[in-house]
Amino acid sequence: MPGLERFTFMQLMVLHRHWIWANHMKRSLDDELARESPSRKGITLEEWFVGPGGMHMSLWYGLLFTVLDAMKQKRISLLEIDEDIKTIYEPLRLYRNAIFHAQPEYWSKKLLKVVMTKDSPAKIRRVHLEVGQSILDDLRRRHPPETA
């Protein structure tokens, strides 16, 4: 299965932009979690979910899905993380749909699927980092920085 070369340079730049947006949300979530975990704040899961931490996590997951979906449409393979992508793709798709389309239940099955997927936080983080690095490496290969 081919790699990122199936994208034109401009398409890869667009994919990179979406990954950058996802990365901003991930970093904001990490900052929020580093300040204080929800359990130490003495708040409920519902309170955390509608606050900055839940918002950043939801937007990160939704934006990361758009990157993975574009890769899937082009039949892109990143061998070192293909299995992780296969595991989290559908749960992230459902999660993205749940956050961008109002659901009839507060804790929709679409929201919970990603949580119920074994080792999903670690897999999502690994996929996020590997995809971002792969995109950056490919962009640099195609358009190396100018040297002085």
N, C-alpha and C positions, 0 to 999 in steps of 0.2 A: 504494500500500500504506500502511496507517495506521501511525502512530507509537505512542508509549507510552500514548496516551489509551485504548487498548483495555484497559489494566489498570485495575482499581479502585484507589483510593488505597491500600487495605490490601495488595492484590496487589503494587503498586509498592513499598510499604515492605518487603515480604518479599523482592522482587527486589533492592532496595537492600541489605538485610542480607546476602544472599549475595554481592553485589558487594563489600561492605565486608570480608567474610571473605576473599574472593579478593585484595583489595587488601592486606590484612595479610600474606598469604603472598608476594605480589609484592614488597612492601617488605622483608620478611625475606630473600628471595632477593637483592634488590639490595644489601642490607647485607652479606650473605655474600660476594657477588661483589666488592664494593668492598674488603673486607678482604684478600682474596687470591684470585686465580684458581686453579682446580684445577691447571693446568699449573705454576704457580709453587710450589704446595705440594708438588710432586713425588709426587702420588698418582695412582692409576689412575682411569679413568672410573668403574669399578665402585665404587671407594672413595668418590668424590665423590657418586655417585648415591644411595648408601645413607646419606650424611651429611646435614647440615642443608640444603645447597644443593639437592641432588636432591629431598629431601623437600619443601622449600618450593616448588620449581618444580612438582612433581607435584600438590601440593594446590592451588596457584594455578590450574594448567591445569584440574584437575577441577572446581573451584568456578566458574571462568569459564564452563566448558561448561554448567553448570546454569543460569546466567543466559542464555546464548545459546539454550539449548534452550527455556526458558520463553518467550523472545521469539519463537522459531520457532513454537511451539505457538499463539501468539496472532497469528501472521502480521504481526509488527512489522517495519517497515522504517526503518532509519536510513541514508538515501541516501548520506551521505558515506563510510560504511564497509560498505555491503552487499556489495560485491565481496570485500572482505577477509574478511567473515564467511562468505561462501559458500566461500572457499578453505580456511579453517581449521576450519570446523564439523565435518566428518567426521573429520579427523585428531584433533581434540580429543575427539570422542566416543569414538573408539577408544582414545585415551590414557587417558581417564577410566575406561573399562571395564577397561583393563589394570592400572591402579593400584588399583582397588577389587575386582577379581576375579583371584585368583591364576592366572597363565598357565603353560602347560606348558614354555615356554622362558624363560630369563632375559631375553634381549633379544627379546621378542616383537615380531612385525611391528606389532602394535597400538601398542607403545611407539615404534617407530622411524618410523612413518608421519608423525608431526608433525615429526620432525627432517628427514625427506626432502622435506617440502613447501617449495617455494621461498620464501625470505624469511619463513618462519613466525615467527621470534622478533620481527621488526619488526612484522609484521601482528598478532600476538597482543597486543603492547604497544599498538599503535594502537587496536585494537578495545577492549581493556580500558579505556583512558583515555576514549575517545569514549562508550562505553556508560555508564561511571560518570558522566561529565559530563551526558549526556542524561537519565539517571535523576534526578540531582540537580536539573537545570534544571526538569524536569517536576514534581517534588515541590514545588519552590519556587513554581512557577506556580500549582499547585493550592492550596497552603497557604503563602502568603507569611509570612515572619517578622513577628511583631508589632513595631510601632515604639513607642518610649516617648513 
